[in-house]
Amino acid sequence: MTIRDFPDSKYLIDARELGERLDAVTLIDLRPAEDFAIGHIEGSRHLDIYGVSLNDSAEGPLNAFLSIFRNLFGSRGVTRDKPVVIYDHETGERAARAVWLLAVLGHPDVRILEGGTRAWVESDRRLTRLTEAPPPVDPAKAPPTSPPFKATLNPDLLATRFDVHRAIDDAQTVIVDVRRESEYRGTEKRARRAGTIPGAVHIFWREHLDDKGAFRPAEEIRDLYASRGVTPGKTIIPVCQGGYRSANTFLALKSLGYPRVRNYVSSWGEWGNRDDSKIVVPEPGK
């Protein structure tokens, strides 16, 4: 598979192209700190945002949540006028969520490294090891705090609980539950209430990845989703537990050219913990 197989690859970059553009991009490693220390792509800046989630997608909390990420990305040198490439060990959920967040914040050129560090190494490129901890910062010599990343929100790329409530009865919208089948069927409980959203289609997010953690060929992914009724003519809302796995599905569908894909920012971490959420437990075989 090459990213050129996808009708819209604006969120993707492969190891070859990244190798040619290293000096021209802001490169961010989303893996855990220990993985970054063992080996990272030279010039990368580390950022682990795995624990920063949102459990209330109402306007106030959502704006505060996005403001946190404006500051976090700004602290890593992200600006609107320079392309950003984000990676983890594969085409994974951590990097996908960061790419999606920057797209929501209006960055015009943000991409995930297709296949992550595994693809980078397999293309005969090296990782740089962190041999010593950075020296302590002398406050008297410290540079001014980096300004927040200046963002213009693109709200059409995210969904709130209010959007999901409306989508349940909308024939032109498909909710895709990308969690494990045990989560979808309610046998694995990760919130106060278990089950899924009424009418949701279950497609586990890793079904569109190959055994190396990279995207499967575009035609295979298209056939997978179309076979479940997830077609480009509808608005698609992927849902997981915290917006990570569903962000990966967001990238897959946007790369296929789906025009209206909205990642549910809070996902089951919000939906499953509210009393006013509509929840069903699928019958066996459905």
Secondary structure, DSSP 8 states (H G I E B T S, - for coil): --GGGSS--TTEE-HHHHHHHGGGSEEEE-S-HHHHHH-B-TT-EE---TT---S--SHHHHHHHHHHHHHHHHHTT--TTS-EEEE-SSS-HHHHHHHHHHHHTT-SSEEEETTHHHHHHHTT---B---S------TTT-------------GGGEE-HHHHHHHTT-TTEEEEE-S-HHHHTTSS--SSS-SB-TT-EE--GGGGB-TTSSB--HHHHHHHHHTTT--TTSEEEEE-SSSSHHHHHHHHHHHTT-S-B-EESSHHHHHTT-SSS--B---TT-
